[in-house]
Amino acid sequence: MLLNQEQKPLLAMRLARRDEVPQIVAILADDALGAARENLSEPLHQAYYDAFDAMASSPDNEMMVAEVEGKIVGCIQLTFIPGLSRLGGLRGQIESVRVSAELRGAGYGRQMFEWAIARCREKGCKTVQLTADKSRTDAHRFYGSLGFVASHEGLKLTF
């Protein structure tokens, strides 16, 4: 078992596989907001697999899983968005971030974000952005501790 400075197992990030979609959806559903958004019926709804296939076929999307000792403990989606502003700068969009309930607060979310920010830099992004539900006050504090600034007001239209 590999341990980091805090003597906890190391986190490894890698691209998700299609056969892991049920595990990813279960992690996404494992909080109050996610439970209301996701559908864990068996068999898992085909729309999840279709969405995964669309992400996996796009060079601008990376659905990542976080593993500790070979077990999936988190997920994060990165989307790289080309644009004209910031001298044609690429934006890194971070979405669908979750850490398994039993490991929340153990520092793995910070490691995932540090990895994601480094990945955005590696891809040449000029900015990294994310949205978070206003009710997730702990998440907002966490994002602030990573250097994110609530500089914009996000709006959504859900169908």
C-alpha positions as CSV (number, residue, x, y, z in Angstrom):
1,M,0.0,0.0,0.0
2,L,1.4,3.4,-1.0
3,L,0.9,6.2,1.5
4,N,1.3,9.9,1.2
5,Q,2.6,12.4,3.8
6,E,-0.6,12.2,5.8
7,Q,-0.2,8.4,6.0
8,K,-3.4,7.7,3.9
9,P,-3.5,5.7,0.7
10,L,-2.6,7.6,-2.4
11,L,-5.1,8.7,-4.9
12,A,-4.7,7.7,-8.6
13,M,-6.6,9.5,-11.4
14,R,-7.5,7.8,-14.7
15,L,-10.0,7.9,-17.6
16,A,-13.2,6.1,-16.7
17,R,-14.3,3.0,-18.6
18,R,-17.8,2.3,-19.9
19,D,-18.3,-0.7,-17.7
20,E,-17.8,1.7,-14.7
21,V,-20.8,3.9,-15.5
22,P,-23.0,2.3,-12.8
23,Q,-20.3,3.0,-10.2
24,I,-19.9,6.6,-11.3
25,V,-23.7,7.2,-11.3
26,A,-23.9,5.7,-7.8
27,I,-21.3,8.1,-6.6
28,L,-23.1,11.0,-8.3
29,A,-26.3,10.0,-6.6
30,D,-24.7,9.7,-3.1
31,D,-25.8,13.0,-1.7
32,A,-29.1,14.9,-1.2
33,L,-29.0,16.8,-4.5
34,G,-27.6,13.8,-6.5
35,A,-30.2,11.5,-5.1
36,A,-32.9,13.7,-6.5
37,R,-31.2,14.0,-9.9
38,E,-30.0,10.5,-10.7
39,N,-31.9,7.3,-11.4
40,L,-30.3,4.1,-10.0
41,S,-32.9,1.7,-11.3
42,E,-31.6,-1.6,-12.7
43,P,-30.7,-2.0,-15.4
44,L,-29.2,1.4,-15.4
45,H,-30.9,3.8,-17.9
46,Q,-29.4,3.7,-21.4
47,A,-29.1,7.5,-21.4
48,Y,-26.1,7.3,-19.0
49,Y,-24.3,5.0,-21.4
50,D,-25.2,7.2,-24.3
51,A,-23.8,10.2,-22.5
52,F,-20.6,8.4,-21.5
53,D,-20.1,7.3,-25.2
54,A,-20.5,10.9,-26.4
55,M,-18.0,12.1,-23.8
56,A,-15.6,9.3,-24.5
57,S,-15.7,10.0,-28.3
58,S,-14.9,13.7,-27.8
59,P,-11.3,14.9,-27.6
60,D,-12.7,17.8,-25.5
61,N,-14.1,15.7,-22.7
62,E,-12.5,13.5,-20.1
63,M,-14.6,11.6,-17.6
64,M,-12.1,10.7,-14.8
65,V,-12.3,8.4,-11.9
66,A,-10.3,8.6,-8.7
67,E,-9.0,5.3,-7.2
68,V,-7.6,4.4,-3.9
69,E,-6.1,1.0,-3.6
70,G,-7.9,0.0,-6.9
71,K,-11.4,1.1,-5.7
72,I,-13.2,3.9,-7.4
73,V,-13.8,6.6,-4.7
74,G,-14.6,9.7,-6.8
75,C,-15.2,11.2,-10.2
76,I,-14.7,14.4,-12.1
77,Q,-15.5,15.5,-15.6
78,L,-13.3,17.9,-17.5
79,T,-14.5,19.7,-20.7
80,F,-12.1,21.8,-22.7
81,I,-14.0,24.7,-24.4
82,P,-12.4,26.7,-27.2
83,G,-13.3,30.3,-27.3
84,L,-12.3,33.7,-28.8
85,S,-12.0,35.6,-25.5
86,R,-8.7,35.7,-23.6
87,L,-6.8,35.7,-27.0
88,G,-8.6,32.5,-28.1
89,G,-7.9,30.8,-24.8
90,L,-9.1,27.4,-24.0
91,R,-11.3,27.1,-20.9
92,G,-11.3,24.1,-18.6
93,Q,-14.8,23.3,-17.2
94,I,-15.0,21.1,-14.1
95,E,-18.2,19.2,-13.6
96,S,-19.7,16.1,-11.8
97,V,-17.2,16.2,-8.9
98,R,-17.9,13.7,-6.2
99,V,-16.0,11.8,-3.6
100,S,-17.5,8.7,-2.0
101,A,-19.4,9.6,1.2
102,E,-17.1,7.5,3.4
103,L,-14.0,9.4,2.3
104,R,-15.4,13.0,2.2
105,G,-13.3,15.3,4.3
106,A,-10.2,13.1,4.0
107,G,-8.4,15.3,1.5
108,Y,-9.1,13.3,-1.6
109,G,-11.3,16.0,-3.1
110,R,-8.4,18.5,-2.8
111,Q,-6.1,16.0,-4.6
112,M,-8.7,15.5,-7.3
113,F,-8.9,19.2,-7.9
114,E,-5.2,19.7,-7.8
115,W,-4.9,17.0,-10.5
116,A,-7.7,18.6,-12.6
117,I,-6.2,22.1,-12.4
118,A,-2.8,20.7,-13.4
119,R,-4.5,18.8,-16.3
120,C,-6.1,22.1,-17.5
121,R,-2.8,23.8,-17.4
122,E,-1.2,20.9,-19.3
123,K,-3.9,21.3,-22.0
124,G,-3.1,25.0,-22.3
125,C,-6.3,26.4,-20.6
126,K,-6.2,30.1,-19.8
127,T,-9.0,29.7,-17.2
128,V,-10.6,27.0,-15.2
129,Q,-14.3,27.3,-14.3
130,L,-17.0,25.4,-12.4
131,T,-20.5,25.8,-11.2
132,A,-21.8,24.7,-7.8
133,D,-25.3,24.6,-6.5
134,K,-25.9,27.5,-4.2
135,S,-27.0,25.2,-1.4
136,R,-23.6,23.5,-1.3
137,T,-22.1,26.1,1.0
138,D,-19.3,23.7,2.2
139,A,-18.3,23.2,-1.4
140,H,-18.2,26.9,-2.1
141,R,-15.8,27.3,0.9
142,F,-13.7,24.4,-0.4
143,Y,-13.5,25.9,-3.9
144,G,-12.4,29.3,-2.4
145,S,-9.6,27.5,-0.6
146,L,-8.4,26.3,-3.9
147,G,-8.2,29.8,-5.3
148,F,-11.5,29.9,-7.2
149,V,-13.3,33.2,-7.0
150,A,-17.1,33.7,-7.2
151,S,-16.6,36.4,-9.9
152,H,-19.6,35.6,-12.0
153,E,-23.3,34.7,-11.4
154,G,-24.2,31.4,-13.1
155,L,-27.6,30.8,-14.5
156,K,-29.2,27.6,-15.7
157,L,-32.3,26.6,-17.6
158,T,-33.3,23.0,-16.9
159,F,-35.6,21.0,-19.1
